[in-house]
């Protein structure tokens, strides 16, 4: 039975449209050009960070984040950047008696923002910077398994990427839900892995509660 639900952050809970737009501005690249290259890089199966290299070879994302902060333009997100179904979905899942967590590849700064936004709504918030391990490495999902009060087979990891979320979480023994939004899920949705690997495929986080209930009833 599924007893715990753990959410990825970017393009699962948070719409990153604004943030990637500000990166385009930082690079002095038209936003539509940056977004087109971003999609091309993903479609080619490359690391999204290679997008920056296409416009500025040798680009150091960590160093540029610091420069943005020093310039008064830090990476950020807030309530307005959350997908519209997030709050209701979390409330419903909590009312269902499920343990809830948030765990994704995020910076320490992003972790602080997540805690400001979600501490009353979930039981745990963890980031790759907190843990010193990032997806898709097995160490990240092993860390999730350590801090969630359920066996891996009782966990559902929800994400938008087959490569970073669904495949490694399943390899760690967890159930998974692939949500169709953001560039990765849109590009990967019809792939063989996207159709075969997830326990659930959803268009909205609001679909999770009834699907989990049906799944758990079958498992009784």
C-alpha positions as CSV (number, residue, x, y, z in Angstrom):
1,X,0.0,0.0,0.0
2,X,1.1,3.6,-0.6
3,X,1.5,5.4,2.7
4,X,3.7,8.3,1.7
5,X,3.8,10.7,-1.2
6,X,7.0,12.6,-2.1
7,X,7.0,15.4,-4.6
8,X,9.7,16.7,-6.9
9,X,9.8,20.5,-7.1
10,X,10.4,22.1,-10.5
11,X,7.6,21.5,-13.0
12,X,5.8,19.3,-10.4
13,X,5.0,21.9,-7.7
14,X,6.6,25.0,-9.2
15,X,6.1,26.4,-12.7
16,X,9.6,27.4,-13.7
17,X,8.6,29.6,-16.6
18,X,9.5,32.9,-14.9
19,X,12.8,31.6,-13.6
20,X,14.1,30.4,-16.9
21,X,12.9,33.6,-18.4
22,X,15.1,35.5,-16.0
23,X,18.0,33.3,-17.0
24,X,17.4,34.3,-20.6
25,X,17.4,37.9,-19.6
26,X,20.7,37.4,-17.6
27,X,22.3,35.9,-20.7
28,X,20.9,38.8,-22.9
29,X,19.1,36.2,-25.1
30,X,15.5,36.5,-26.3
31,X,13.3,34.4,-24.1
32,X,11.7,32.5,-27.0
33,X,15.2,31.7,-28.3
34,X,16.4,30.4,-24.9
35,X,13.2,28.3,-24.5
36,X,13.6,26.8,-28.0
37,X,17.1,25.8,-27.3
38,X,16.1,24.5,-23.9
39,X,13.6,22.2,-25.5
40,X,16.0,21.1,-28.2
41,X,18.6,20.1,-25.5
42,X,16.0,18.1,-23.6
43,X,14.7,16.4,-26.8
44,X,18.3,15.4,-27.6
45,X,18.6,13.7,-24.2
46,X,21.2,16.1,-22.9
47,X,21.6,17.7,-19.5
48,X,19.5,20.9,-19.4
49,X,22.5,22.8,-18.2
50,X,24.0,22.4,-21.6
51,X,21.5,25.0,-22.8
52,X,23.6,27.7,-21.1
53,X,26.7,26.5,-22.8
54,X,25.1,27.0,-26.2
55,X,24.9,30.7,-25.5
56,X,28.0,31.2,-23.4
57,X,30.6,28.4,-23.6
58,X,32.3,27.8,-20.2
59,X,29.2,29.0,-18.4
60,X,29.4,28.1,-14.7
61,X,25.8,27.8,-13.3
62,X,26.9,27.9,-9.6
63,X,29.1,30.9,-10.1
64,X,26.5,32.7,-12.1
65,X,23.9,32.1,-9.4
66,X,26.2,33.9,-7.0
67,X,26.7,36.8,-9.4
68,X,23.0,37.1,-9.8
69,X,22.6,37.2,-6.1
70,X,25.2,39.9,-5.8
71,X,23.5,41.9,-8.5
72,X,20.2,41.8,-6.5
73,X,18.7,39.3,-9.0
74,X,18.7,36.0,-7.2
75,X,16.9,32.9,-8.4
76,X,13.6,32.9,-6.7
77,X,10.0,31.7,-6.8
78,X,6.9,32.2,-4.7
79,X,3.2,31.5,-4.3
80,X,2.4,32.9,-7.7
81,X,4.7,30.3,-9.3
82,X,3.0,27.3,-7.9
83,X,0.8,25.3,-10.2
84,X,-2.9,25.9,-9.5
85,X,-3.6,22.4,-8.3
86,X,-0.8,22.2,-5.7
87,X,-2.5,23.5,-2.6
88,X,-5.7,21.6,-3.1
89,X,-3.9,18.4,-3.9
90,X,-1.7,18.6,-0.8
91,X,-4.7,19.3,1.4
92,X,-6.6,16.3,0.0
93,X,-3.7,13.9,0.3
94,X,-3.1,15.0,3.9
95,X,-6.8,14.5,4.6
96,X,-6.5,11.0,3.2
97,X,-4.0,10.3,6.0
98,X,-0.9,10.1,3.8
99,X,2.6,11.2,4.9
100,X,3.8,14.0,2.6
101,X,7.3,15.1,1.6
102,X,9.1,17.3,-0.9
103,X,12.5,16.3,-2.2
104,X,14.2,17.6,-5.3
105,X,17.4,18.9,-6.9
106,X,17.4,22.3,-5.3
107,X,19.8,24.8,-3.8
108,X,20.0,25.8,-0.2
109,X,18.3,29.1,-1.1
110,X,15.5,27.2,-2.8
111,X,15.2,25.0,0.3
112,X,14.6,28.0,2.5
113,X,11.9,29.2,0.1
114,X,10.2,25.8,0.0
115,X,10.1,25.7,3.8
116,X,8.5,29.2,3.9
117,X,5.9,28.0,1.4
118,X,5.2,24.4,2.5
119,X,6.2,23.7,6.2
120,X,2.6,23.7,7.4
121,X,1.5,21.4,4.6
122,X,4.1,18.6,4.5
123,X,6.0,16.4,6.9
124,X,9.5,16.8,5.3
125,X,11.3,19.1,2.9
126,X,14.7,17.9,1.6
127,X,17.0,19.2,-1.2
128,X,20.0,17.9,-3.0
129,X,22.1,20.6,-1.4
130,X,20.9,19.5,2.1
131,X,21.8,15.9,1.4
132,X,24.9,16.2,-0.8
133,X,23.3,13.9,-3.3
134,X,21.3,14.8,-6.4
135,X,19.0,13.0,-8.8
136,X,19.2,10.7,-10.7
137,X,21.9,9.2,-8.4
138,X,20.8,6.3,-6.3
139,X,22.2,8.1,-3.2
140,X,19.5,10.7,-3.4
141,X,16.7,8.1,-3.4
142,X,18.4,6.1,-0.6
143,X,18.4,9.3,1.4
144,X,14.6,9.7,0.7
145,X,14.1,6.1,1.9
146,X,16.0,6.9,5.1
147,X,13.9,9.9,6.1
148,X,10.4,8.7,5.1
149,X,8.6,6.6,7.7
150,X,7.6,3.9,5.2
151,X,9.3,1.1,3.2
152,X,10.2,2.1,-0.4
153,X,7.3,-0.1,-1.6
154,X,5.0,2.1,0.4
155,X,6.2,5.4,-1.2
156,X,5.1,7.2,-4.2
157,X,7.5,9.6,-5.8
158,X,5.9,12.2,-8.1
159,X,7.9,13.9,-10.8
160,X,7.8,15.3,-14.3
161,X,10.9,13.6,-15.7
162,X,11.3,10.0,-16.7
163,X,15.1,10.1,-16.5
164,X,15.6,12.0,-13.3
165,X,12.5,11.0,-11.3
166,X,10.6,8.0,-12.5
167,X,13.3,5.6,-13.6
168,X,15.6,6.1,-10.6
169,X,12.8,6.1,-8.0
170,X,11.5,2.9,-9.5
171,X,15.0,1.4,-9.4
172,X,15.0,2.3,-5.7
173,X,11.8,0.2,-5.2
174,X,9.3,3.1,-5.0
175,X,6.1,3.6,-6.8
176,X,6.0,6.6,-9.1
177,X,3.7,9.1,-10.7
178,X,4.6,11.0,-13.9
179,X,2.8,14.3,-14.2
180,X,2.4,15.7,-17.7
181,X,3.6,19.3,-17.5
182,X,6.7,21.3,-18.2
183,X,9.1,20.7,-21.0
184,X,10.5,17.3,-19.9
185,X,7.1,15.5,-19.4
186,X,5.8,17.1,-22.6
187,X,8.7,15.8,-24.6
188,X,9.0,12.4,-22.9
189,X,5.2,11.6,-22.4
190,X,4.9,9.2,-25.4
191,X,8.2,7.5,-25.0
192,X,8.2,3.8,-24.1
193,X,9.6,4.4,-20.6
194,X,7.1,7.1,-19.9
195,X,4.3,4.7,-20.7
196,X,5.6,1.6,-19.0
197,X,7.5,2.7,-15.9
198,X,5.2,4.9,-13.8
199,X,2.6,3.4,-11.5
200,X,0.4,6.4,-12.4
201,X,0.4,8.9,-15.3
202,X,-1.5,12.0,-14.4
203,X,-2.4,15.4,-15.9
204,X,-3.1,17.0,-12.6
205,X,-1.9,16.4,-9.0
206,X,-5.6,16.3,-8.1
207,X,-5.8,12.9,-9.8
208,X,-3.4,11.4,-7.2
209,X,-5.9,11.0,-4.4
210,X,-8.5,8.8,-6.2
211,X,-5.8,6.8,-8.0
212,X,-3.9,6.1,-4.7
213,X,-7.2,5.1,-3.0
214,X,-8.0,2.7,-5.9
215,X,-4.5,1.3,-5.8
216,X,-4.6,0.7,-2.0
217,X,-8.0,-0.9,-2.2
218,X,-6.6,-3.4,-4.7
219,X,-3.6,-4.1,-2.4
220,X,-5.7,-4.9,0.7
